[in-house]
């Protein structure tokens, strides 16, 4: 009788930990605690003396949901090839009928950024956790990887919670790659944008005037007629 009580206690505590684990995972900021609860809950259920199919029915849905959502949360990895010496704002405008054809290196998308800094591409925008690589490319095709920084890591007079340290202000880097959408246009006008340069020299972050982009779009359209 005691063994049965212990078995039930392990089983139901395991289910409780699995539910707590899923809740923590959904909250994102408690994700790592969620993984710990899921592992602990699975162990408790497996150590209970319930029949194997009860164990599987209890374990499979929460673990399956977490594994599936975690795996599908990753976007297709991307490589950005930028003309050597380019400094300024880059826009990659997605799902454009006049855009450049899709290019892959293995499983990675490749974006060849023109000298204007604005690339129209047929690639659709993907959301999720991105793995991006940025390179300066010489005329001979040699690549030099660029580091990635976030301009929000720097302290300014208007910073509410200044950090104790900040990256060097004279480091050449790619700043704050992000996905945006132009709500003044159609809902599909998604674009990826970032700024290249040294923090101390950059005046505008991740912004180009719509008129400039429209002028490039007209030139691109005419060249395809």
Residue pairs with C-beta under 8 A, 6 or more apart in sequence:
3 49
4 49
7 48
7 49
7 50
8 48
10 44
10 45
10 47
10 48
11 44
11 45
11 48
11 50
11 54
11 55
11 58
13 41
13 44
14 40
14 41
14 42
14 43
14 44
14 45
14 46
14 48
14 58
15 41
15 45
15 58
16 41
17 37
17 38
17 40
17 41
17 44
18 37
18 38
18 41
18 42
18 45
18 58
18 59
18 62
18 63
19 41
19 62
20 34
20 37
20 41
21 33
21 34
21 35
21 36
21 37
21 38
21 39
21 40
21 41
21 62
21 66
22 34
22 38
22 62
22 65
22 66
23 34
24 30
24 31
24 33
24 34
24 37
25 31
25 34
25 35
25 38
25 66
25 69
26 34
27 34
34 66
38 62
38 63
38 66
41 59
41 62
42 59
42 63
45 55
45 58
45 59
46 55
46 59
48 55
72 128
73 128
73 129
74 128
74 129
74 131
75 126
75 127
75 128
75 129
75 130
75 131
76 107
76 108
76 109
76 126
77 107
77 108
77 109
77 130
77 131
77 132
77 133
78 108
78 109
78 110
78 111
78 130
78 131
78 132
78 133
79 105
79 108
79 109
79 110
79 111
79 132
79 133
79 134
79 135
80 90
80 92
80 111
80 113
80 132
80 133
80 134
80 135
80 174
81 110
81 111
81 112
81 113
81 135
81 137
81 143
82 90
82 113
82 134
82 135
82 136
82 137
82 146
82 196
83 113
83 114
83 115
83 136
83 137
84 136
84 137
84 138
84 139
84 144
85 136
86 113
86 115
86 117
86 136
86 196
87 196
87 197
87 201
88 117
88 195
88 196
88 197
89 117
89 193
89 194
89 195
89 204
89 205
89 206
89 207
89 208
90 113
90 117
90 118
90 119
90 193
90 194
90 195
90 196
91 117
91 118
91 119
91 191
91 192
91 193
91 208
91 213
92 111
92 113
92 119
92 121
92 191
92 192
92 193
93 99
93 118
93 119
93 120
93 121
93 189
93 190
93 191
93 213
94 121
94 123
94 124
94 125
94 188
94 190
94 191
94 192
95 122
95 123
95 124
95 125
95 188
95 190
96 120
96 121
96 122
97 122
98 120
98 217
98 220
98 221
98 224
99 119
99 120
99 121
99 122
99 123
100 112
100 119
100 120
100 121
100 122
101 122
102 109
102 121
102 122
102 123
103 109
103 110
103 111
103 112
104 110
108 133
109 123
111 119
111 121
111 123
112 119
113 119
116 216
117 208
118 208
118 212
118 213
118 216
120 216
120 217
120 220
125 179
125 190
125 191
125 192
127 179
130 177
132 148
132 177
133 145
134 145
134 146
134 148
134 174
134 177
134 194
135 143
135 144
135 145
135 146
136 143
136 144
136 146
137 143
137 144
138 144
146 172
146 173
146 174
146 196
147 171
147 173
147 174
148 173
148 174
148 175
148 177
149 167
149 171
149 173
149 174
149 175
149 176
149 199
150 175
150 176
151 175
151 176
151 195
151 199
151 202
151 205
152 176
153 163
153 166
153 167
154 166
154 167
154 169
154 199
155 162
155 163
155 166
167 173
167 199
169 198
169 199
169 200
170 198
170 199
170 200
171 198
171 199
172 196
172 197
172 198
173 196
173 197
173 198
173 199
174 194
174 195
174 196
175 194
175 195
175 196
175 197
175 199
175 202
175 205
175 206
176 194
176 195
176 205
176 206
177 192
177 193
177 194
178 192
178 193
178 194
178 206
179 190
179 191
179 192
180 190
180 191
180 192
180 193
180 206
181 187
181 189
181 190
181 191
182 189
182 191
182 210
184 210
193 206
193 207
193 208
194 206
195 202
195 204
195 205
195 206
